[in-house]
Amino acid sequence: MEELKAYPRSSAFEALLSKVYLELWNLQDQPAAFASRVETFVSVFLPSMFQRKIVEKYPHLHQKL
């Protein structure tokens, strides 16, 4: 785990993924909490992240999203 903490974070995205990974790692002995966090991450965070990336790349789609 120390090598993960020492990993140079070149972007906010990598920092966020590191935080999510560490949180999930700490919950590995608690299956219900682990499943809940994974579900939240997949259903809430990922869609909004990809929507932002799409809007950045294709600004004319902003009104449609």
N, CA, C, O and CB atoms as a CASP TS submission, in Angstrom:
PFRMAT TS
TARGET T0000
AUTHOR 0000-0000-0000
METHOD Language model
MODEL 1
PARENT N/A
ATOM      1  N   MET     1       0.815  -1.200   0.000  1.00  0.00           N
ATOM      2  CA  MET     1       0.000   0.000   0.000  1.00  0.00           C
ATOM      3  C   MET     1       0.854   1.257   0.000  1.00  0.00           C
ATOM      4  O   MET     1       0.439   2.286  -0.533  1.00  0.00           O
ATOM      5  CB  MET     1      -0.925   0.002   1.194  1.00  0.00           C
ATOM      6  N   GLU     2       2.024   1.188   0.582  1.00  0.00           N
ATOM      7  CA  GLU     2       2.881   2.375   0.640  1.00  0.00           C
ATOM      8  C   GLU     2       3.251   2.848  -0.762  1.00  0.00           C
ATOM      9  O   GLU     2       3.309   4.050  -1.023  1.00  0.00           O
ATOM     10  CB  GLU     2       4.153   2.081   1.450  1.00  0.00           C
ATOM     11  N   GLU     3       3.501   1.898  -1.660  1.00  0.00           N
ATOM     12  CA  GLU     3       3.868   2.309  -3.014  1.00  0.00           C
ATOM     13  C   GLU     3       2.723   3.042  -3.702  1.00  0.00           C
ATOM     14  O   GLU     3       2.967   3.912  -4.538  1.00  0.00           O
ATOM     15  CB  GLU     3       4.283   1.096  -3.841  1.00  0.00           C
ATOM     16  N   LEU     4       1.475   2.707  -3.366  1.00  0.00           N
ATOM     17  CA  LEU     4       0.335   3.419  -3.940  1.00  0.00           C
ATOM     18  C   LEU     4       0.280   4.848  -3.412  1.00  0.00           C
ATOM     19  O   LEU     4       0.011   5.781  -4.169  1.00  0.00           O
ATOM     20  CB  LEU     4      -0.980   2.681  -3.624  1.00  0.00           C
ATOM     21  N   LYS     5       0.533   5.021  -2.125  1.00  0.00           N
ATOM     22  CA  LYS     5       0.514   6.361  -1.535  1.00  0.00           C
ATOM     23  C   LYS     5       1.647   7.216  -2.082  1.00  0.00           C
ATOM     24  O   LYS     5       1.506   8.433  -2.201  1.00  0.00           O
ATOM     25  CB  LYS     5       0.612   6.276  -0.009  1.00  0.00           C
ATOM     26  N   ALA     6       2.770   6.588  -2.415  1.00  0.00           N
ATOM     27  CA  ALA     6       3.927   7.326  -2.908  1.00  0.00           C
ATOM     28  C   ALA     6       3.857   7.579  -4.410  1.00  0.00           C
ATOM     29  O   ALA     6       4.702   8.287  -4.959  1.00  0.00           O
ATOM     30  CB  ALA     6       5.196   6.574  -2.576  1.00  0.00           C
ATOM     31  N   TYR     7       2.867   7.013  -5.072  1.00  0.00           N
ATOM     32  CA  TYR     7       2.726   7.160  -6.516  1.00  0.00           C
ATOM     33  C   TYR     7       2.511   8.624  -6.874  1.00  0.00           C
ATOM     34  O   TYR     7       1.620   9.266  -6.316  1.00  0.00           O
ATOM     35  CB  TYR     7       1.561   6.300  -7.042  1.00  0.00           C
ATOM     36  N   PRO     8       3.310   9.167  -7.796  1.00  0.00           N
ATOM     37  CA  PRO     8       3.121  10.580  -8.165  1.00  0.00           C
ATOM     38  C   PRO     8       1.800  10.781  -8.901  1.00  0.00           C
ATOM     39  O   PRO     8       1.534  10.134  -9.914  1.00  0.00           O
ATOM     40  CB  PRO     8       4.291  11.070  -9.041  1.00  0.00           C
ATOM     41  N   ARG     9       1.007  11.659  -8.395  1.00  0.00           N
ATOM     42  CA  ARG     9      -0.314  11.883  -8.986  1.00  0.00           C
ATOM     43  C   ARG     9      -0.211  12.997 -10.019  1.00  0.00           C
ATOM     44  O   ARG     9      -0.018  14.167  -9.690  1.00  0.00           O
ATOM     45  CB  ARG     9      -1.369  12.238  -7.892  1.00  0.00           C
ATOM     46  N   SER    10      -0.345  12.599 -11.265  1.00  0.00           N
ATOM     47  CA  SER    10      -0.202  13.566 -12.339  1.00  0.00           C
ATOM     48  C   SER    10      -1.524  14.216 -12.714  1.00  0.00           C
ATOM     49  O   SER    10      -1.545  15.174 -13.487  1.00  0.00           O
ATOM     50  CB  SER    10       0.399  12.905 -13.546  1.00  0.00           C
ATOM     51  N   SER    11      -2.616  13.713 -12.183  1.00  0.00           N
ATOM     52  CA  SER    11      -3.899  14.320 -12.523  1.00  0.00           C
ATOM     53  C   SER    11      -4.890  14.123 -11.388  1.00  0.00           C
ATOM     54  O   SER    11      -4.715  13.253 -10.534  1.00  0.00           O
ATOM     55  CB  SER    11      -4.454  13.726 -13.827  1.00  0.00           C
ATOM     56  N   ALA    12      -5.917  14.931 -11.392  1.00  0.00           N
ATOM     57  CA  ALA    12      -6.970  14.809 -10.385  1.00  0.00           C
ATOM     58  C   ALA    12      -7.684  13.471 -10.537  1.00  0.00           C
ATOM     59  O   ALA    12      -8.126  12.886  -9.548  1.00  0.00           O
ATOM     60  CB  ALA    12      -7.979  15.976 -10.501  1.00  0.00           C
ATOM     61  N   PHE    13      -7.798  12.988 -11.763  1.00  0.00           N
ATOM     62  CA  PHE    13      -8.465  11.713 -12.006  1.00  0.00           C
ATOM     63  C   PHE    13      -7.702  10.565 -11.346  1.00  0.00           C
ATOM     64  O   PHE    13      -8.303   9.704 -10.702  1.00  0.00           O
ATOM     65  CB  PHE    13      -8.602  11.461 -13.514  1.00  0.00           C
ATOM     66  N   GLU    14      -6.378  10.554 -11.507  1.00  0.00           N
ATOM     67  CA  GLU    14      -5.570   9.508 -10.877  1.00  0.00           C
ATOM     68  C   GLU    14      -5.670   9.588  -9.361  1.00  0.00           C
ATOM     69  O   GLU    14      -5.723   8.561  -8.684  1.00  0.00           O
ATOM     70  CB  GLU    14      -4.105   9.621 -11.315  1.00  0.00           C
ATOM     71  N   ALA    15      -5.695  10.796  -8.831  1.00  0.00           N
ATOM     72  CA  ALA    15      -5.826  10.967  -7.382  1.00  0.00           C
ATOM     73  C   ALA    15      -7.165  10.420  -6.907  1.00  0.00           C
ATOM     74  O   ALA    15      -7.238   9.762  -5.869  1.00  0.00           O
ATOM     75  CB  ALA    15      -5.686  12.454  -6.992  1.00  0.00           C
ATOM     76  N   LEU    16      -8.218  10.691  -7.663  1.00  0.00           N
ATOM     77  CA  LEU    16      -9.541  10.195  -7.295  1.00  0.00           C
ATOM     78  C   LEU    16      -9.596   8.675  -7.368  1.00  0.00           C
ATOM     79  O   LEU    16     -10.156   8.030  -6.481  1.00  0.00           O
ATOM     80  CB  LEU    16     -10.610  10.804  -8.203  1.00  0.00           C
ATOM     81  N   LEU    17      -9.021   8.101  -8.413  1.00  0.00           N
ATOM     82  CA  LEU    17      -9.008   6.642  -8.518  1.00  0.00           C
ATOM     83  C   LEU    17      -8.220   6.015  -7.376  1.00  0.00           C
ATOM     84  O   LEU    17      -8.604   4.964  -6.863  1.00  0.00           O
ATOM     85  CB  LEU    17      -8.417   6.208  -9.860  1.00  0.00           C
ATOM     86  N   SER    18      -7.126   6.647  -6.975  1.00  0.00           N
ATOM     87  CA  SER    18      -6.355   6.145  -5.839  1.00  0.00           C
ATOM     88  C   SER    18      -7.189   6.171  -4.572  1.00  0.00           C
ATOM     89  O   SER    18      -7.159   5.230  -3.779  1.00  0.00           O
ATOM     90  CB  SER    18      -5.079   6.967  -5.646  1.00  0.00           C
ATOM     91  N   LYS    19      -7.932   7.253  -4.384  1.00  0.00           N
ATOM     92  CA  LYS    19      -8.779   7.373  -3.195  1.00  0.00           C
ATOM     93  C   LYS    19      -9.867   6.297  -3.196  1.00  0.00           C
ATOM     94  O   LYS    19     -10.125   5.662  -2.174  1.00  0.00           O
ATOM     95  CB  LYS    19      -9.418   8.778  -3.127  1.00  0.00           C
ATOM     96  N   VAL    20     -10.498   6.100  -4.351  1.00  0.00           N
ATOM     97  CA  VAL    20     -11.543   5.076  -4.466  1.00  0.00           C
ATOM     98  C   VAL    20     -10.951   3.696  -4.203  1.00  0.00           C
ATOM     99  O   VAL    20     -11.541   2.888  -3.486  1.00  0.00           O
ATOM    100  CB  VAL    20     -12.207   5.120  -5.868  1.00  0.00           C
ATOM    101  N   TYR    21      -9.792   3.430  -4.780  1.00  0.00           N
ATOM    102  CA  TYR    21      -9.143   2.135  -4.586  1.00  0.00           C
ATOM    103  C   TYR    21      -8.839   1.896  -3.108  1.00  0.00           C
ATOM    104  O   TYR    21      -9.119   0.819  -2.582  1.00  0.00           O
ATOM    105  CB  TYR    21      -7.851   2.053  -5.415  1.00  0.00           C
ATOM    106  N   LEU    22      -8.268   2.895  -2.438  1.00  0.00           N
ATOM    107  CA  LEU    22      -7.943   2.741  -1.017  1.00  0.00           C
ATOM    108  C   LEU    22      -9.194   2.523  -0.176  1.00  0.00           C
ATOM    109  O   LEU    22      -9.193   1.716   0.753  1.00  0.00           O
ATOM    110  CB  LEU    22      -7.187   3.966  -0.510  1.00  0.00           C
ATOM    111  N   GLU    23     -10.256   3.244  -0.504  1.00  0.00           N
ATOM    112  CA  GLU    23     -11.506   3.075   0.241  1.00  0.00           C
ATOM    113  C   GLU    23     -12.059   1.666   0.044  1.00  0.00           C
ATOM    114  O   GLU    23     -12.483   1.020   1.003  1.00  0.00           O
ATOM    115  CB  GLU    23     -12.548   4.124  -0.200  1.00  0.00           C
ATOM    116  N   LEU    24     -12.053   1.195  -1.195  1.00  0.00           N
ATOM    117  CA  LEU    24     -12.548  -0.157  -1.462  1.00  0.00           C
ATOM    118  C   LEU    24     -11.644  -1.209  -0.818  1.00  0.00           C
ATOM    119  O   LEU    24     -12.129  -2.227  -0.324  1.00  0.00           O
ATOM    120  CB  LEU    24     -12.647  -0.401  -2.978  1.00  0.00           C
ATOM    121  N   TRP    25     -10.342  -0.966  -0.824  1.00  0.00           N
ATOM    122  CA  TRP    25      -9.402  -1.895  -0.196  1.00  0.00           C
ATOM    123  C   TRP    25      -9.722  -2.038   1.293  1.00  0.00           C
ATOM    124  O   TRP    25      -9.693  -3.142   1.836  1.00  0.00           O
ATOM    125  CB  TRP    25      -7.941  -1.412  -0.392  1.00  0.00           C
ATOM    126  N   ASN    26     -10.024  -0.926   1.940  1.00  0.00           N
ATOM    127  CA  ASN    26     -10.334  -0.948   3.371  1.00  0.00           C
ATOM    128  C   ASN    26     -11.661  -1.643   3.669  1.00  0.00           C
ATOM    129  O   ASN    26     -11.896  -2.058   4.804  1.00  0.00           O
ATOM    130  CB  ASN    26     -10.368   0.469   3.914  1.00  0.00           C
ATOM    131  N   LEU    27     -12.527  -1.776   2.671  1.00  0.00           N
ATOM    132  CA  LEU    27     -13.838  -2.399   2.872  1.00  0.00           C
ATOM    133  C   LEU    27     -13.891  -3.856   2.412  1.00  0.00           C
ATOM    134  O   LEU    27     -14.963  -4.460   2.411  1.00  0.00           O
ATOM    135  CB  LEU    27     -14.892  -1.608   2.142  1.00  0.00           C
ATOM    136  N   GLN    28     -12.771  -4.416   2.027  1.00  0.00           N
ATOM    137  CA  GLN    28     -12.805  -5.760   1.444  1.00  0.00           C
ATOM    138  C   GLN    28     -13.299  -6.829   2.416  1.00  0.00           C
ATOM    139  O   GLN    28     -13.764  -7.882   1.978  1.00  0.00           O
ATOM    140  CB  GLN    28     -11.434  -6.132   0.954  1.00  0.00           C
ATOM    141  N   ASP    29     -13.210  -6.585   3.716  1.00  0.00           N
ATOM    142  CA  ASP    29     -13.710  -7.552   4.700  1.00  0.00           C
ATOM    143  C   ASP    29     -15.173  -7.319   5.051  1.00  0.00           C
ATOM    144  O   ASP    29     -15.734  -8.037   5.878  1.00  0.00           O
ATOM    145  CB  ASP    29     -12.871  -7.489   5.963  1.00  0.00           C
ATOM    146  N   GLN    30     -15.791  -6.327   4.431  1.00  0.00           N
ATOM    147  CA  GLN    30     -17.195  -5.995   4.695  1.00  0.00           C
ATOM    148  C   GLN    30     -17.961  -6.044   3.370  1.00  0.00           C
ATOM    149  O   GLN    30     -18.150  -5.008   2.732  1.00  0.00           O
ATOM    150  CB  GLN    30     -17.329  -4.579   5.373  1.00  0.00           C
ATOM    151  N   PRO    31     -18.399  -7.223   2.952  1.00  0.00           N
ATOM    152  CA  PRO    31     -18.987  -7.388   1.614  1.00  0.00           C
ATOM    153  C   PRO    31     -20.165  -6.465   1.308  1.00  0.00           C
ATOM    154  O   PRO    31     -20.263  -5.957   0.190  1.00  0.00           O
ATOM    155  CB  PRO    31     -19.435  -8.795   1.450  1.00  0.00           C
ATOM    156  N   ALA    32     -21.052  -6.236   2.261  1.00  0.00           N
ATOM    157  CA  ALA    32     -22.222  -5.390   1.985  1.00  0.00           C
ATOM    158  C   ALA    32     -21.804  -3.945   1.742  1.00  0.00           C
ATOM    159  O   ALA    32     -22.289  -3.311   0.805  1.00  0.00           O
ATOM    160  CB  ALA    32     -23.225  -5.458   3.151  1.00  0.00           C
ATOM    161  N   ALA    33     -20.921  -3.425   2.564  1.00  0.00           N
ATOM    162  CA  ALA    33     -20.451  -2.048   2.390  1.00  0.00           C
ATOM    163  C   ALA    33     -19.649  -1.919   1.099  1.00  0.00           C
ATOM    164  O   ALA    33     -19.768  -0.924   0.383  1.00  0.00           O
ATOM    165  CB  ALA    33     -19.595  -1.609   3.597  1.00  0.00           C
ATOM    166  N   PHE    34     -18.835  -2.928   0.808  1.00  0.00           N
ATOM    167  CA  PHE    34     -18.044  -2.928  -0.414  1.00  0.00           C
ATOM    168  C   PHE    34     -18.954  -2.874  -1.639  1.00  0.00           C
ATOM    169  O   PHE    34     -18.739  -2.063  -2.540  1.00  0.00           O
ATOM    170  CB  PHE    34     -17.141  -4.170  -0.471  1.00  0.00           C
ATOM    171  N   ALA    35     -19.966  -3.734  -1.672  1.00  0.00           N
ATOM    172  CA  ALA    35     -20.896  -3.775  -2.806  1.00  0.00           C
ATOM    173  C   ALA    35     -21.641  -2.458  -2.951  1.00  0.00           C
ATOM    174  O   ALA    35     -21.866  -1.989  -4.067  1.00  0.00           O
ATOM    175  CB  ALA    35     -21.894  -4.925  -2.640  1.00  0.00           C
ATOM    176  N   SER    36     -22.021  -1.867  -1.842  1.00  0.00           N
ATOM    177  CA  SER    36     -22.733  -0.593  -1.877  1.00  0.00           C
ATOM    178  C   SER    36     -21.862   0.512  -2.468  1.00  0.00           C
ATOM    179  O   SER    36     -22.332   1.304  -3.285  1.00  0.00           O
ATOM    180  CB  SER    36     -23.192  -0.203  -0.471  1.00  0.00           C
ATOM    181  N   ARG    37     -20.607   0.568  -2.062  1.00  0.00           N
ATOM    182  CA  ARG    37     -19.700   1.599  -2.582  1.00  0.00           C
ATOM    183  C   ARG    37     -19.425   1.409  -4.063  1.00  0.00           C
ATOM    184  O   ARG    37     -19.389   2.378  -4.821  1.00  0.00           O
ATOM    185  CB  ARG    37     -18.387   1.588  -1.811  1.00  0.00           C
ATOM    186  N   VAL    38     -19.229   0.158  -4.478  1.00  0.00           N
ATOM    187  CA  VAL    38     -18.993  -0.108  -5.900  1.00  0.00           C
ATOM    188  C   VAL    38     -20.216   0.298  -6.712  1.00  0.00           C
ATOM    189  O   VAL    38     -20.085   0.913  -7.770  1.00  0.00           O
ATOM    190  CB  VAL    38     -18.661  -1.604  -6.134  1.00  0.00           C
ATOM    191  N   GLU    39     -21.398  -0.041  -6.223  1.00  0.00           N
ATOM    192  CA  GLU    39     -22.635   0.318  -6.926  1.00  0.00           C
ATOM    193  C   GLU    39     -22.772   1.835  -7.041  1.00  0.00           C
ATOM    194  O   GLU    39     -23.136   2.343  -8.102  1.00  0.00           O
ATOM    195  CB  GLU    39     -23.860  -0.272  -6.199  1.00  0.00           C
ATOM    196  N   THR    40     -22.488   2.557  -5.968  1.00  0.00           N
ATOM    197  CA  THR    40     -22.558   4.021  -5.997  1.00  0.00           C
ATOM    198  C   THR    40     -21.566   4.584  -7.001  1.00  0.00           C
ATOM    199  O   THR    40     -21.909   5.467  -7.788  1.00  0.00           O
ATOM    200  CB  THR    40     -22.288   4.606  -4.602  1.00  0.00           C
ATOM    201  N   PHE    41     -20.344   4.081  -6.977  1.00  0.00           N
ATOM    202  CA  PHE    41     -19.310   4.563  -7.890  1.00  0.00           C
ATOM    203  C   PHE    41     -19.723   4.347  -9.340  1.00  0.00           C
ATOM    204  O   PHE    41     -19.593   5.248 -10.168  1.00  0.00           O
ATOM    205  CB  PHE    41     -17.978   3.860  -7.609  1.00  0.00           C
ATOM    206  N   VAL    42     -20.218   3.155  -9.645  1.00  0.00           N
ATOM    207  CA  VAL    42     -20.574   2.822 -11.026  1.00  0.00           C
ATOM    208  C   VAL    42     -21.815   3.580 -11.488  1.00  0.00           C
ATOM    209  O   VAL    42     -21.872   4.031 -12.632  1.00  0.00           O
ATOM    210  CB  VAL    42     -20.806   1.320 -11.162  1.00  0.00           C
ATOM    211  N   SER    43     -22.806   3.724 -10.611  1.00  0.00           N
ATOM    212  CA  SER    43     -24.069   4.328 -11.041  1.00  0.00           C
ATOM    213  C   SER    43     -24.079   5.851 -10.980  1.00  0.00           C
ATOM    214  O   SER    43     -24.838   6.488 -11.710  1.00  0.00           O
ATOM    215  CB  SER    43     -25.185   3.800 -10.202  1.00  0.00           C
ATOM    216  N   VAL    44     -23.252   6.446 -10.124  1.00  0.00           N
ATOM    217  CA  VAL    44     -23.288   7.901  -9.958  1.00  0.00           C
ATOM    218  C   VAL    44     -22.067   8.578 -10.562  1.00  0.00           C
ATOM    219  O   VAL    44     -22.199   9.489 -11.379  1.00  0.00           O
ATOM    220  CB  VAL    44     -23.392   8.256  -8.488  1.00  0.00           C
ATOM    221  N   PHE    45     -20.890   8.139 -10.165  1.00  0.00           N
ATOM    222  CA  PHE    45     -19.682   8.844 -10.572  1.00  0.00           C
ATOM    223  C   PHE    45     -19.332   8.632 -12.037  1.00  0.00           C
ATOM    224  O   PHE    45     -19.101   9.600 -12.763  1.00  0.00           O
ATOM    225  CB  PHE    45     -18.533   8.410  -9.719  1.00  0.00           C
ATOM    226  N   LEU    46     -19.290   7.387 -12.479  1.00  0.00           N
ATOM    227  CA  LEU    46     -18.846   7.117 -13.848  1.00  0.00           C
ATOM    228  C   LEU    46     -19.698   7.810 -14.908  1.00  0.00           C
ATOM    229  O   LEU    46     -19.132   8.417 -15.818  1.00  0.00           O
ATOM    230  CB  LEU    46     -18.852   5.635 -14.098  1.00  0.00           C
ATOM    231  N   PRO    47     -21.034   7.751 -14.839  1.00  0.00           N
ATOM    232  CA  PRO    47     -21.817   8.448 -15.871  1.00  0.00           C
ATOM    233  C   PRO    47     -21.539   9.950 -15.920  1.00  0.00           C
ATOM    234  O   PRO    47     -21.430  10.518 -17.007  1.00  0.00           O
ATOM    235  CB  PRO    47     -23.295   8.220 -15.634  1.00  0.00           C
ATOM    236  N   SER    48     -21.425  10.602 -14.763  1.00  0.00           N
ATOM    237  CA  SER    48     -21.180  12.048 -14.773  1.00  0.00           C
ATOM    238  C   SER    48     -19.785  12.352 -15.297  1.00  0.00           C
ATOM    239  O   SER    48     -19.586  13.355 -15.983  1.00  0.00           O
ATOM    240  CB  SER    48     -21.355  12.639 -13.363  1.00  0.00           C
ATOM    241  N   MET    49     -18.809  11.491 -14.980  1.00  0.00           N
ATOM    242  CA  MET    49     -17.453  11.700 -15.463  1.00  0.00           C
ATOM    243  C   MET    49     -17.418  11.593 -16.985  1.00  0.00           C
ATOM    244  O   MET    49     -16.819  12.434 -17.656  1.00  0.00           O
ATOM    245  CB  MET    49     -16.485  10.684 -14.825  1.00  0.00           C
ATOM    246  N   PHE    50     -18.061  10.557 -17.529  1.00  0.00           N
ATOM    247  CA  PHE    50     -18.055  10.393 -18.976  1.00  0.00           C
ATOM    248  C   PHE    50     -18.863  11.490 -19.661  1.00  0.00           C
ATOM    249  O   PHE    50     -18.520  11.910 -20.766  1.00  0.00           O
ATOM    250  CB  PHE    50     -18.605   9.023 -19.353  1.00  0.00           C
ATOM    251  N   GLN    51     -19.918  11.953 -19.025  1.00  0.00           N
ATOM    252  CA  GLN    51     -20.690  13.054 -19.600  1.00  0.00           C
ATOM    253  C   GLN    51     -19.813  14.296 -19.709  1.00  0.00           C
ATOM    254  O   GLN    51     -19.834  14.982 -20.731  1.00  0.00           O
ATOM    255  CB  GLN    51     -21.949  13.351 -18.745  1.00  0.00           C
ATOM    256  N   ARG    52     -19.039  14.591 -18.661  1.00  0.00           N
ATOM    257  CA  ARG    52     -18.141  15.752 -18.714  1.00  0.00           C
ATOM    258  C   ARG    52     -17.116  15.600 -19.818  1.00  0.00           C
ATOM    259  O   ARG    52     -16.830  16.562 -20.531  1.00  0.00           O
ATOM    260  CB  ARG    52     -17.432  15.946 -17.373  1.00  0.00           C
ATOM    261  N   LYS    53     -16.556  14.406 -19.975  1.00  0.00           N
ATOM    262  CA  LYS    53     -15.560  14.174 -21.021  1.00  0.00           C
ATOM    263  C   LYS    53     -16.177  14.367 -22.404  1.00  0.00           C
ATOM    264  O   LYS    53     -15.550  14.948 -23.290  1.00  0.00           O
ATOM    265  CB  LYS    53     -14.964  12.759 -20.896  1.00  0.00           C
ATOM    266  N   ILE    54     -17.397  13.883 -22.588  1.00  0.00           N
ATOM    267  CA  ILE    54     -18.079  14.039 -23.875  1.00  0.00           C
ATOM    268  C   ILE    54     -18.345  15.510 -24.158  1.00  0.00           C
ATOM    269  O   ILE    54     -18.139  15.975 -25.278  1.00  0.00           O
ATOM    270  CB  ILE    54     -19.399  13.245 -23.892  1.00  0.00           C
ATOM    271  N   VAL    55     -18.803  16.243 -23.146  1.00  0.00           N
ATOM    272  CA  VAL    55     -19.096  17.669 -23.333  1.00  0.00           C
ATOM    273  C   VAL    55     -17.820  18.434 -23.656  1.00  0.00           C
ATOM    274  O   VAL    55     -17.839  19.345 -24.483  1.00  0.00           O
ATOM    275  CB  VAL    55     -19.768  18.259 -22.074  1.00  0.00           C
ATOM    276  N   GLU    56     -16.706  18.073 -23.010  1.00  0.00           N
ATOM    277  CA  GLU    56     -15.435  18.739 -23.315  1.00  0.00           C
ATOM    278  C   GLU    56     -15.016  18.477 -24.754  1.00  0.00           C
ATOM    279  O   GLU    56     -14.538  19.379 -25.443  1.00  0.00           O
ATOM    280  CB  GLU    56     -14.335  18.266 -22.354  1.00  0.00           C
ATOM    281  N   LYS    57     -15.194  17.258 -25.198  1.00  0.00           N
ATOM    282  CA  LYS    57     -14.748  16.893 -26.541  1.00  0.00           C
ATOM    283  C   LYS    57     -15.724  17.358 -27.624  1.00  0.00           C
ATOM    284  O   LYS    57     -15.311  17.736 -28.721  1.00  0.00           O
ATOM    285  CB  LYS    57     -14.562  15.389 -26.632  1.00  0.00           C
ATOM    286  N   TYR    58     -17.026  17.327 -27.305  1.00  0.00           N
ATOM    287  CA  TYR    58     -18.054  17.701 -28.272  1.00  0.00           C
ATOM    288  C   TYR    58     -18.990  18.733 -27.645  1.00  0.00           C
ATOM    289  O   TYR    58     -20.099  18.384 -27.240  1.00  0.00           O
ATOM    290  CB  TYR    58     -18.850  16.453 -28.745  1.00  0.00           C
ATOM    291  N   PRO    59     -18.566  19.999 -27.555  1.00  0.00           N
ATOM    292  CA  PRO    59     -19.370  21.012 -26.862  1.00  0.00           C
ATOM    293  C   PRO    59     -20.767  21.202 -27.455  1.00  0.00           C
ATOM    294  O   PRO    59     -21.686  21.597 -26.737  1.00  0.00           O
ATOM    295  CB  PRO    59     -18.645  22.327 -26.885  1.00  0.00           C
ATOM    296  N   HIS    60     -20.944  20.929 -28.744  1.00  0.00           N
ATOM    297  CA  HIS    60     -22.255  21.129 -29.368  1.00  0.00           C
ATOM    298  C   HIS    60     -23.291  20.129 -28.854  1.00  0.00           C
ATOM    299  O   HIS    60     -24.487  20.318 -29.076  1.00  0.00           O
ATOM    300  CB  HIS    60     -22.136  21.015 -30.885  1.00  0.00           C
ATOM    301  N   LEU    61     -22.852  19.068 -28.169  1.00  0.00           N
ATOM    302  CA  LEU    61     -23.793  18.095 -27.615  1.00  0.00           C
ATOM    303  C   LEU    61     -24.287  18.493 -26.224  1.00  0.00           C
ATOM    304  O   LEU    61     -25.151  17.824 -25.658  1.00  0.00           O
ATOM    305  CB  LEU    61     -23.143  16.724 -27.555  1.00  0.00           C
ATOM    306  N   HIS    62     -23.751  19.562 -25.679  1.00  0.00           N
ATOM    307  CA  HIS    62     -24.061  19.948 -24.301  1.00  0.00           C
ATOM    308  C   HIS    62     -25.564  20.083 -24.062  1.00  0.00           C
ATOM    309  O   HIS    62     -26.059  19.639 -23.026  1.00  0.00           O
ATOM    310  CB  HIS    62     -23.369  21.258 -23.961  1.00  0.00           C
ATOM    311  N   GLN    63     -26.288  20.677 -24.982  1.00  0.00           N
ATOM    312  CA  GLN    63     -27.728  20.868 -24.803  1.00  0.00           C
ATOM    313  C   GLN    63     -28.471  19.534 -24.814  1.00  0.00           C
ATOM    314  O   GLN    63     -29.503  19.397 -24.157  1.00  0.00           O
ATOM    315  CB  GLN    63     -28.283  21.786 -25.896  1.00  0.00           C
ATOM    316  N   LYS    64     -27.962  18.555 -25.550  1.00  0.00           N
ATOM    317  CA  LYS    64     -28.636  17.263 -25.645  1.00  0.00           C
ATOM    318  C   LYS    64     -28.420  16.413 -24.402  1.00  0.00           C
ATOM    319  O   LYS    64     -29.223  15.527 -24.106  1.00  0.00           O
ATOM    320  CB  LYS    64     -28.152  16.512 -26.866  1.00  0.00           C
ATOM    321  N   LEU    65     -27.341  16.678 -23.674  1.00  0.00           N
ATOM    322  CA  LEU    65     -27.070  15.899 -22.465  1.00  0.00           C
ATOM    323  C   LEU    65     -27.727  16.608 -21.327  1.00  0.00           C
ATOM    324  O   LEU    65     -27.647  16.151 -20.187  1.00  0.00           O
ATOM    325  CB  LEU    65     -25.546  15.716 -22.207  1.00  0.00           C
TER
END
